[in-house]
Amino acid sequence: PLKRRVEVVSCKHAPCRLVRPFFHLPGPLSSPPLILCCLVSSYRLDRLWILLDSGSTPVTRQAAAEQIGEVQKLHPHELNNLLRKVITFLTSKSWETRIAAGQAVEAIVKNVKPWRPVFTGNAGGNSRESTPASEDSTLSADLLSFNNFDINQVLAHGTALLSSTGEEYSLDNDPDFQKMTAQEKAAFYRRQLLQKLGLVAQGKVFSTGVEKFIEDSDLMVTSPANENPSSKPGGVGGGGEVKEISALALKGMSARERNKAKRKARLMARRNSRDKDTPEKIVEGEGQVSKKPRTTNVVVEQAGLTDKLLIDQIADLDSVFEESEEWPLNWFCEEMFRNLFNPSWEVRHGAATALREVIRYHGDTAGLTVLLNPDMYSEANQKWLEDASIRLLCVFALDRFADFVSDQVVAPVRATCAQCLGMCVRGMCEGVVGRVVSVLQCLGEQQQWEVRHASLMAVQHLLAARTDLCATLLPLLSPSILRGLRDVDDDVRAVAASSLLPVANQLVTVLPSKIPQLLTILWDSLVDLDDLSASTSSILGLLCSLLNQNPQLYAGETEEAQRLSQLAPRLWPFLSHTNRRVRLSCLRVLLSLLESGQRKNRGGGR
């Protein structure tokens, strides 16, 4: 028999210093060699995750995210494992960790090869061909559509998404409270009760006789005896795992999601019944099973010895997604869509960040399956993007979380969802974009300032993403934007002015009749602004852009030119503003007015 030995050498082509095992085969190859698959150094990969979570600087975290992307580039079959790991960091309470996790998602999906399904007509491999009716049902199954969507129902009956549910302040989550005995908990509850009744003042307890009606036994919580869930008829190990999924948990799920949840419960029951999982199978994010990746034998650079042959086994990059029946990132996006409506704002923010990166790089292949005829790829992709946009619009309608930094409001969930919506509309057809605009117009008329604020942020990114449709979109959106500029809330006025900055040059061409009205609103807004107003910078920036695009507006003997002596003094207070951007915008406005005056003098022959 041939003597085989393994030599481990460092991979020269891997920037993350992977380790490859090689077989040295002396003599002729009289039998097929046993080749080990390339393995990622788990220790180094764990260190990358640690740096992603607790790096000292943003540069360190970003470098760790890029290295994780290189792991995906060299080992495409590790996609689901990497995404499952990064989900834990997307739900972190730390802002820096979530931003780094978003960068890791970007690095991973950027190195994922675009998935091109091979039409089979039947995912199960049967010879029966799918009919057009079944293909159409596959397209529309479990996807939201504007045809049966009403945003007013969401506003009327939806649950507001706040910072959290407050469960983190519950005593059940307090480790010190859980360590107390039953008597200590009863004494704690009694002290709380006396404080609520107003019987405790400066550490003294006033006896009124009321406290005698409550005994310590009434305050002691009796927990039921621990029972083995596997012994119950509906337990996980008793074959009734599907019944354990309560109707409340399944409420609001589509038929497809319910079936996936049931399959996942069955799979978890099988896993619990085993002693250990087999090393060949790894459970995916939605109950899928990751098979051993297909590999290819490659003869690498040989050493100087003549009696040894170095053979390496690498992953077959072309066949990594060959056996996938649907878009490989589908399970990840479904998980993120569910997290968009999580009560915790950190989870919602992380989910929106991940969806933004996935749609940016792979939005054109989202929603495709091997069951679809290639002629229906575009329709399937449009339906998926439509479903994604509806979910994002629901977040705009329900999210109420906002924080304040200095003099400006910060709404990270709504801002990131607006960016994600901008990525969605890039691949949408004009008709679906019009339906999105209709919903945004409805949101802009609501009483809650958070909803109006979210709608205008979405308008800003929509106009920036589809500048090719400005001639169609600006006439539809101009009433909402002008109404936002006159809003009573300063933060709404700020985002309304910012929404027109990317299309200021096209606004003069598309809506020339609206320019005088818009300038009047901006000049009148300067009267009420002060050093603490959040909209100062945005309003002056928009005013400067419009004057640069319309230099002749205040030239000659026009009505606007006659009012210039009254309008210019409104700029003087902003020359000493604490914000550099405000002072710079104010100087640019004055420069534009001076240039208009020079044109007037030249026209008069002076």
Secondary structure, 3 states (H helix, E strand, C coil): CCCCEEEEEECCCCCCCCEEEEEECCCCCCCCCCCCCCECCHHHHHHHHHHHHHCCCHHHHHHHHHHHHHHHHHCHHHHHHHHHHHHHHHCCCCHHHHHHHHHHHHHHHHCCCCCCCCCCCCCCCCCCCCCHHHHHHHHHCCCCCHHHCCHHHHHHHCCCECCCCCHHHCHHHCHHHHCCCHHHHHHHHHHHHHHHCCCEECCEECCCCHHHHCCHHHHCCCCCCCCCHHHCCCCHHHCCCCCCCCHHHHCCCCHHHHHHHHHHHHHHHHHHHCCCCCCCCEECCCCCEECCCCEEEEECCCCCCCCCCEEEEEECHHHCCCCCCECCCHHHHHHHHHHCCCCCHHHHHHHHHHHHHHHHHHHHHCCCECCCCHHHHHHHHHHHHHHHHHHHHHHHHHECCCEEECCEEECHHHHHHHHHHHHHHHCCCHHHHHHHHHHHHHHCCCCCHHHHHHHHHHHHHHHHHCHHHHHHHHHHHHHHHHHHHCCCCHHHHHHHHHHHHHHHHHHHHHCHHHHHHHHHHHHHHHHHCCCCCCCHHHHHHHHHHHHHHCHHHHCCCCHHHHCHHHHHHHHHHHHHCCCHHHHHHHHHHHHHHHHHHHHHHHHCCC
